[in-house]
Amino acid sequence: MDESASQTRTQVTLWLVTATLMGGVIMGLELLGFRLYAPYFGYSIYVWGSLIAVIMAALALGYALGGWLADRSRNDTPLYIAVLCSGAYQLIIVYTADHFLQSLADHGVIAGTILASLVIFVPPMTALAGTSPFVIRLLAQAGRVGSSAGRVYALSTVGSIGGVLATSFFLIPKWGTHATLQTLCVITVVVGIAGLASRRTFVLLGIVGLVLLLAAPAQELRSFEIWRGESVYNEVRVLHYRGYMWLTLNDLRNSHTTFKDNSVWSGSYQDDFVLGPVLVHNPHLLILGMGAGGAIRMTRFANPNVHVDAVEIDPLVVDAAHRFFGLPKSADWLSVHLDDARPWLARDRATYNLVHVDIYQGGPYVPFYLVTEEFFHSVLAHMPPEGLMMMNVYDVARDRELLMSIVATLHRVFPTVLVYASVPKSYMLFAFAEQRPLSGVRAALEHAQGDPGVVRLAQAAALGIGEIEPPPGTQPFTDDRAPIEPLTRRMLAQDIQ
């Protein structure tokens, strides 16, 4: 084999490897965007939709520009300059992403996500998207356009699959969001250096970029942040500020569990869970969405003899509950199940006379399949006739459209639904498995016994609890149609702080 043939084969291999790896980097960056945005814009379908739309536009632009540039280039130098420029831009993002996203946090979910994506992902994605058409043009010089295009698209797709799997199952869960961003940047820069190996200036610039990347400071905890971790489900944070400790998932603006220093009372909606043992004697409690255990704490404060089955999908949340919120790792009264609430209900055969539903996926958004008629039927199937389901609903809107839709859904399943609001913007719903007159519920609350704080809260609830009737035309939620994301978005737009 002569030297020119060997050199050609080496070049072809490098081109194909480039198409494969850049396909993986593109998908890795796309998945990374959801986790990068979660603390600032939440984890709703609007974040996903806005990010994907902008990235698809960047890819379309990159394909067009890549093909145009390939037809006007005599060699692969412009291709690898573009790859190296993408790596350099990713390096800038490594250093600036957090500060930039903080500045956009008040722009709203859709506008903020679109603006962030235009700045963070469009430039590097556009540069990388040009890889496939450029490599096809290089390979097609031999005259086999169809087979060249097929090979490049096949390898790019294989690389995309690898990028999805590596990012989802290894990089983010093991290393975290920022380390994953650095890893993808390293891959991009190394490929750019490899393609420009004969050009010392570019190689030197690439090496400088790698040094800067390795020198990038680790993401620091905020002054009030005492712990942070990432799982396959959430970015989990524990915050401590002015005598309160919070658990937050993804969106820093919303607490999933609130504890007050040196007090069992938090002043949040979770205090209302002490009402469960007042209305249901000797409860066997099922909690769907354990969080850091605030509802467990309050229920056992009202009745220390309660046995608890808690379902929580995220093992990192359970770990935070053990480490920072006093949840025991081993207790004969507590069973923690690591699972998604609805599939777990479908397999479980036990009966619970008290059920708590408090499931938010980060910020004010509830997973749609956990507020539907079918879901509530599965909850009711685990309850005896005297059973009670308590559910927290966050609604800041004047018209309470979200709350009314959930109540309308509950009315289709439970014979009695009552509501009580002790904390602004939060509503505690009481859904009884059998018909319960309001007067009987109020009497039970008025005659509560035990801790003076529980008695005071129960007596206040007796005055405030009442029936609620959704207006005509209110949309109940079903598995077929549960538009909770648009309702939540409209609710946030009407925030009546």
Buried (B, 14 or more C-beta within 10 A) or exposed (E): EEEEEEEEEEBBEBBBBBBBBBBBBBBBBBBBBBBBBBBBBBBBBBBBBBBBEBBEBBBEBBBBBBBEBBEEBEEBBBBBBBBBBBBBBBBBBBBEBBEBBEEBBEBBBBEBBBBBBEBBBBBBBBBBBBBBBBBBBBBBEEEEEEEBBEBBBEBBBBBBEBBBBBBBEEBBBEBBBBBBBBBBBBBBBBBBBBBBEEBEEBBEBBEEBBEBBEEBEEEEEEEBBBBBBBBEBBBBBBBBEEEBBBBBBBBBEBBBBBBBEEEBBBEBBBBBBBBBBBBBEEBBBBBBBBBBBBBBBBBBBBBEEBBBBBBBBBEBBBBBBBBBBEBEEEEEEBEBBBBBBBEBBEEBEEEBBBBBBBBBBBBBBBBBBBBBBBBBEBBBEBBEEBBBBBBBBBBBBEEBBBBBBBBBBBBEBBEBBBBBBBBEBBBBBBBBBEEBEEEEBBEBBBEBEBEEBBBEBBBBBBEBBEEBEBEEEBBBBBEEEBEBBEBBBBBBEEEEE
